[in-house]
Amino acid sequence: MLNGFKEYLEDKRLSQNTIDSYFSDIKIFEEYYKDSYGEDLTILLSADIKMYKQYLLNKNILPKTINRKLTSLRTYNEFLVQKDIQTNIVILDKDYIKIQSQIINKEIPQKQEINKLKHYAAKDIKNGKRDYCFIILLTNGGFRESELVHIKISDIKLEERYINVLGKGNKFRQVIINNLMYDALTDYLQERKNINTQNPYLFISQKTKSNLNPINRNFCNRLLNKYKELCKIAKLHPHLLRAFFCENALRNAGYTLDQVANQAGHNSLNTTKLYLGTNREDFLTLANKL
């Protein structure tokens, strides 16, 4: 059954990270179910879901994590209905834990740190143009890492100044190419022409140069870990650079919430609003005035 569920998730064109997360959540629930009731999982019951939720709460699992597990189970529920194994959806919106919106920002890198990151990437002797372009697209385009590694050269419309992106949930959007992105792409694409490869994807590594596959998502973290050490930045991963783009666009570039949501591929403005949160130091200053 789990193999069928994995194929169902792949057909929905979810990211590999999401697929792995959902798959793992269901395997854990299956083990819990077997241990609790002494039988194999066949269908989902509302009562069992409520007991599982309480079990997780008793183990001090964070509400956000519990909600994610419930989403995994609801997706599995939808799979069972599609396969005619079950007739109804038993996990409803009311089953989720209500969480107050977070108004404190994550530790988003500062502008000076981002400039330092670009500087060191551009200095790299072997892959400077590629790495600089990679970081420029993350910080100026707001791409998810899964989107970035799947950009094909044919998706890039340099003169029209946009990149076609098929994002989360199979949602299509066009990301604007600003001047920094234009220059970085032009330089890297010119260098890339001299590489003997038939690979259609924009970013290639030594491994993918000889095939037609995109670079692995782990490549993103390996690349950023390399420059994190050089720049002495405490936390650095692709989502933080995406967060930097959103906050920078809202606070400094004068984008509206709608415009940031459009460029970042957010389904809800509520997601975009999270990037308007107060940083911890500002919050502490305000709290100390009480």
Secondary structure in CASP SS format (residue, H / E / C, confidence):
PFRMAT SS
TARGET T0000
AUTHOR 0000-0000-0000
METHOD secondary structure of the structure
MODEL  1
M C 1.00
L H 1.00
N H 1.00
G H 1.00
F H 1.00
K H 1.00
E H 1.00
Y H 1.00
L H 1.00
E H 1.00
D H 1.00
K C 1.00
R C 1.00
L C 1.00
S C 1.00
Q H 1.00
N H 1.00
T H 1.00
I H 1.00
D H 1.00
S H 1.00
Y H 1.00
F H 1.00
S H 1.00
D H 1.00
I H 1.00
K H 1.00
I H 1.00
F H 1.00
E H 1.00
E H 1.00
Y H 1.00
Y H 1.00
K H 1.00
D H 1.00
S H 1.00
Y H 1.00
G C 1.00
E C 1.00
D C 1.00
L C 1.00
T C 1.00
I C 1.00
L C 1.00
L C 1.00
S H 1.00
A H 1.00
D H 1.00
I H 1.00
K H 1.00
M H 1.00
Y H 1.00
K H 1.00
Q H 1.00
Y H 1.00
L H 1.00
L H 1.00
N H 1.00
K C 1.00
N C 1.00
I C 1.00
L C 1.00
P H 1.00
K H 1.00
T H 1.00
I H 1.00
N H 1.00
R H 1.00
K H 1.00
L H 1.00
T H 1.00
S H 1.00
L H 1.00
R H 1.00
T H 1.00
Y H 1.00
N H 1.00
E H 1.00
F H 1.00
L H 1.00
V H 1.00
Q H 1.00
K C 1.00
D C 1.00
I C 1.00
Q C 1.00
T C 1.00
N C 1.00
I C 1.00
V C 1.00
I C 1.00
L C 1.00
D H 1.00
K H 1.00
D H 1.00
Y C 1.00
I C 1.00
K C 1.00
I C 1.00
Q C 1.00
S C 1.00
Q C 1.00
I C 1.00
I E 1.00
N C 1.00
K C 1.00
E C 1.00
I C 1.00
P C 1.00
Q C 1.00
K H 1.00
Q H 1.00
E H 1.00
I H 1.00
N H 1.00
K H 1.00
L H 1.00
K H 1.00
H H 1.00
Y H 1.00
A H 1.00
A H 1.00
K H 1.00
D C 1.00
I C 1.00
K C 1.00
N C 1.00
G H 1.00
K H 1.00
R H 1.00
D H 1.00
Y H 1.00
C H 1.00
F H 1.00
I H 1.00
I H 1.00
L H 1.00
L H 1.00
T H 1.00
N H 1.00
G H 1.00
G C 1.00
F C 1.00
R C 1.00
E H 1.00
S H 1.00
E H 1.00
L H 1.00
V H 1.00
H C 1.00
I C 1.00
K E 1.00
I H 1.00
S H 1.00
D H 1.00
I E 1.00
K E 1.00
L C 1.00
E C 1.00
E C 1.00
R C 1.00
Y E 1.00
I E 1.00
N E 1.00
V E 1.00
L E 1.00
G C 1.00
K H 1.00
G H 1.00
N H 1.00
K C 1.00
F E 1.00
R E 1.00
Q E 1.00
V E 1.00
I E 1.00
I C 1.00
N C 1.00
N H 1.00
L H 1.00
M H 1.00
Y H 1.00
D H 1.00
A H 1.00
L H 1.00
T H 1.00
D H 1.00
Y H 1.00
L H 1.00
Q H 1.00
E H 1.00
R H 1.00
K C 1.00
N C 1.00
I C 1.00
N C 1.00
T C 1.00
Q C 1.00
N C 1.00
P C 1.00
Y E 1.00
L C 1.00
F C 1.00
I C 1.00
S C 1.00
Q C 1.00
K C 1.00
T H 1.00
K H 1.00
S H 1.00
N C 1.00
L C 1.00
N C 1.00
P C 1.00
I C 1.00
N C 1.00
R C 1.00
N H 1.00
F H 1.00
C H 1.00
N H 1.00
R H 1.00
L H 1.00
L H 1.00
N H 1.00
K H 1.00
Y H 1.00
K H 1.00
E H 1.00
L H 1.00
C H 1.00
K C 1.00
I C 1.00
A C 1.00
K C 1.00
L C 1.00
H C 1.00
P H 1.00
H H 1.00
L H 1.00
L H 1.00
R H 1.00
A H 1.00
F H 1.00
F H 1.00
C H 1.00
E H 1.00
N H 1.00
A H 1.00
L H 1.00
R H 1.00
N C 1.00
A C 1.00
G C 1.00
Y C 1.00
T C 1.00
L H 1.00
D H 1.00
Q H 1.00
V H 1.00
A H 1.00
N H 1.00
Q H 1.00
A H 1.00
G C 1.00
H C 1.00
N C 1.00
S C 1.00
L H 1.00
N H 1.00
T H 1.00
T H 1.00
K H 1.00
L H 1.00
Y H 1.00
L H 1.00
G C 1.00
T E 1.00
N C 1.00
R H 1.00
E H 1.00
D H 1.00
F H 1.00
L H 1.00
T H 1.00
L H 1.00
A H 1.00
N C 1.00
K C 1.00
L C 1.00
END
